[in-house]
Amino acid sequence: MSVYTQLTQGQRYQVEALYKTGHNQTMIANILTVHKSPISRELRSNRGLRGYRPKQAHEKAMQRQHEKLKIHIPLTT
C-alpha cells in the first residue's frame, strides 16, 4: 500500500519547467520520481488560460490542507 503525498512547491515549479520544454507527463513523473497520476491531476486541475500555474497550484493546495484541518470533528459526543 502506498502513501499519498502532495507535490512540494519546488516540484510544482519543476513540473512547469519540464512541461514547457516539451516533456510528457510520464517523463516528468520519472524525473521527479513520483507516479504519473499526480502529475496528470496536477496539470489538469491547475491549468488556466495561460497554462499551468505552479504558484496558484501551491496556494490552492495549502488552502485545502488548512481547511481540512479546520473541519476536524472531535470524537467525543
C-alpha positions in Angstrom: 0.0 0.0 0.0 1.5 3.4 -1.0 1.2 6.6 1.0 -0.2 9.7 -0.7 2.0 12.7 -0.6 1.3 16.1 -2.3 3.8 17.6 -4.6 6.1 20.2 -3.0 6.3 23.8 -4.2 9.6 23.1 -5.8 8.3 20.0 -7.6 5.4 22.2 -9.0 7.9 24.6 -10.5 9.9 21.7 -11.9 6.6 20.3 -13.5 6.1 23.7 -15.1 9.6 24.0 -16.5 9.7 20.4 -17.8 6.2 20.7 -19.3 7.1 23.9 -21.1 10.2 22.3 -22.5 8.1 19.6 -24.1 8.4 16.7 -21.6 5.3 14.5 -21.4 3.7 13.5 -18.1 5.4 10.1 -17.9 8.8 11.7 -18.4 8.1 14.4 -15.8 7.0 11.7 -13.3 10.2 9.7 -13.9 12.4 12.8 -13.4 10.6 13.7 -10.1 10.4 10.0 -9.1 6.6 10.1 -8.5 3.8 8.2 -10.1 2.4 9.7 -13.3 -1.1 10.1 -11.9 -0.3 13.0 -9.6 1.4 14.8 -12.5 -1.7 14.2 -14.6 -4.0 15.5 -11.9 -1.7 18.5 -11.2 -1.7 19.6 -14.8 -5.4 19.0 -15.3 -6.7 20.7 -12.2 -4.3 23.7 -12.2 -4.4 24.9 -15.8 -5.5 28.4 -16.5 -5.8 30.5 -19.7 -2.0 31.0 -19.6 -1.2 27.3 -18.9 0.0 25.6 -15.8 0.3 27.9 -12.8 2.6 26.4 -10.1 2.3 29.3 -7.6 -1.5 29.2 -7.8 -1.5 25.4 -7.6 0.6 25.5 -4.4 -1.6 28.2 -2.8 -4.8 26.2 -3.6 -3.2 23.0 -2.1 -2.2 24.8 1.1 -5.7 26.4 1.4 -7.3 22.9 1.0 -4.9 21.5 3.6 -5.7 24.3 6.0 -9.5 23.9 5.5 -9.2 20.1 6.1 -7.6 20.8 9.5 -10.3 23.2 10.5 -13.1 20.7 9.7 -11.8 18.1 12.0 -14.7 16.9 14.2 -13.8 15.7 17.8 -14.6 12.0 18.5 -16.3 12.8 21.8 -20.0 13.4 21.9 
